[in-house]
């Protein structure tokens, strides 16, 4: 277990204590919720970045086969085959 010490304005600390928000269980629950929220936010941010990346056009199977054939021919010519 780790002990954490925080400084709060007296009035806020009294209100939080009265509401039961400063108990170890309440603080643990709040911290876990905050971590989960950040993870979700980071996931959505990553998704937004992925969407923003320009994706290449989809190739048909025939186009893929042509590209593979061209690559093989290029390799063969480089290696003198």
C-alpha positions as YAML, in Angstrom:
chain: A
units: angstrom
residues:
- id: 1
  name: UNK
  ca: [0.00, 0.00, 0.00]
- id: 2
  name: UNK
  ca: [1.11, 3.51, -0.75]
- id: 3
  name: UNK
  ca: [0.23, 6.52, 1.38]
- id: 4
  name: UNK
  ca: [-0.59, 9.70, -0.53]
- id: 5
  name: UNK
  ca: [-0.76, 13.12, 1.05]
- id: 6
  name: UNK
  ca: [-2.65, 15.92, -0.71]
- id: 7
  name: UNK
  ca: [-3.26, 19.55, 0.08]
- id: 8
  name: UNK
  ca: [-6.78, 20.93, -0.32]
- id: 9
  name: UNK
  ca: [-8.45, 24.15, 0.74]
- id: 10
  name: UNK
  ca: [-9.99, 23.62, 4.18]
- id: 11
  name: UNK
  ca: [-13.57, 24.16, 3.02]
- id: 12
  name: UNK
  ca: [-13.20, 21.71, 0.13]
- id: 13
  name: UNK
  ca: [-11.59, 19.12, 2.41]
- id: 14
  name: UNK
  ca: [-14.44, 19.46, 4.92]
- id: 15
  name: UNK
  ca: [-17.09, 19.13, 2.24]
- id: 16
  name: UNK
  ca: [-15.35, 16.13, 0.66]
- id: 17
  name: UNK
  ca: [-14.90, 14.47, 4.06]
- id: 18
  name: UNK
  ca: [-18.58, 15.08, 4.92]
- id: 19
  name: UNK
  ca: [-19.62, 13.55, 1.60]
- id: 20
  name: UNK
  ca: [-17.43, 10.49, 2.26]
- id: 21
  name: UNK
  ca: [-15.18, 11.27, -0.69]
- id: 22
  name: UNK
  ca: [-11.91, 11.13, 1.22]
- id: 23
  name: UNK
  ca: [-12.21, 7.54, 2.36]
- id: 24
  name: UNK
  ca: [-9.66, 5.13, 0.90]
- id: 25
  name: UNK
  ca: [-12.43, 3.17, -0.85]
- id: 26
  name: UNK
  ca: [-13.96, 6.30, -2.40]
- id: 27
  name: UNK
  ca: [-10.59, 7.61, -3.54]
- id: 28
  name: UNK
  ca: [-9.64, 4.23, -5.01]
- id: 29
  name: UNK
  ca: [-12.94, 4.04, -6.90]
- id: 30
  name: UNK
  ca: [-12.50, 7.59, -8.23]
- id: 31
  name: UNK
  ca: [-8.91, 6.97, -9.32]
- id: 32
  name: UNK
  ca: [-9.85, 3.75, -11.11]
- id: 33
  name: UNK
  ca: [-12.70, 5.56, -12.91]
- id: 34
  name: UNK
  ca: [-10.33, 8.33, -13.95]
- id: 35
  name: UNK
  ca: [-7.80, 5.82, -15.28]
- id: 36
  name: UNK
  ca: [-10.51, 4.00, -17.22]
- id: 37
  name: UNK
  ca: [-11.77, 7.30, -18.65]
- id: 38
  name: UNK
  ca: [-8.26, 8.24, -19.76]
- id: 39
  name: UNK
  ca: [-7.79, 4.85, -21.42]
- id: 40
  name: UNK
  ca: [-11.04, 5.27, -23.34]
- id: 41
  name: UNK
  ca: [-10.08, 8.83, -24.31]
- id: 42
  name: UNK
  ca: [-6.68, 7.59, -25.52]
- id: 43
  name: UNK
  ca: [-8.37, 4.83, -27.52]
- id: 44
  name: UNK
  ca: [-10.66, 7.33, -29.24]
- id: 45
  name: UNK
  ca: [-7.74, 9.69, -29.88]
- id: 46
  name: UNK
  ca: [-5.80, 6.83, -31.48]
- id: 47
  name: UNK
  ca: [-8.85, 5.95, -33.55]
- id: 48
  name: UNK
  ca: [-9.15, 9.56, -34.71]
- id: 49
  name: UNK
  ca: [-5.47, 9.56, -35.71]
- id: 50
  name: UNK
  ca: [-5.94, 6.31, -37.64]
- id: 51
  name: UNK
  ca: [-8.97, 7.71, -39.47]
- id: 52
  name: UNK
  ca: [-6.99, 10.81, -40.41]
- id: 53
  name: UNK
  ca: [-4.31, 8.74, -42.14]
- id: 54
  name: UNK
  ca: [-4.90, 8.58, -45.85]
- id: 55
  name: UNK
  ca: [-5.37, 4.98, -46.85]
- id: 56
  name: UNK
  ca: [-4.33, 3.66, -50.24]
- id: 57
  name: UNK
  ca: [-6.96, 2.62, -52.73]
- id: 58
  name: UNK
  ca: [-8.13, -0.97, -52.46]
- id: 59
  name: UNK
  ca: [-6.55, -3.21, -55.06]
- id: 60
  name: UNK
  ca: [-8.37, -5.97, -56.87]
- id: 61
  name: UNK
  ca: [-6.94, -9.51, -56.71]
- id: 62
  name: UNK
  ca: [-5.82, -9.09, -60.33]
- id: 63
  name: UNK
  ca: [-3.94, -5.89, -59.49]
- id: 64
  name: UNK
  ca: [-2.26, -7.59, -56.55]
- id: 65
  name: UNK
  ca: [-1.19, -10.48, -58.80]
- id: 66
  name: UNK
  ca: [0.19, -7.99, -61.36]
- id: 67
  name: UNK
  ca: [2.19, -6.18, -58.68]
- id: 68
  name: UNK
  ca: [3.60, -9.45, -57.36]
- id: 69
  name: UNK
  ca: [4.55, -10.49, -60.89]
- id: 70
  name: UNK
  ca: [6.26, -7.14, -61.51]
- id: 71
  name: UNK
  ca: [8.16, -7.39, -58.23]
- id: 72
  name: UNK
  ca: [9.32, -10.92, -59.04]
- id: 73
  name: UNK
  ca: [10.41, -9.86, -62.52]
- id: 74
  name: UNK
  ca: [12.35, -6.92, -61.07]
- id: 75
  name: UNK
  ca: [14.10, -9.16, -58.55]
- id: 76
  name: UNK
  ca: [14.95, -11.71, -61.22]
- id: 77
  name: UNK
  ca: [16.45, -9.02, -63.48]
- id: 78
  name: UNK
  ca: [18.54, -7.63, -60.60]
- id: 79
  name: UNK
  ca: [19.91, -11.07, -59.84]
- id: 80
  name: UNK
  ca: [20.58, -11.90, -63.49]
- id: 81
  name: UNK
  ca: [18.02, -14.65, -63.85]
...
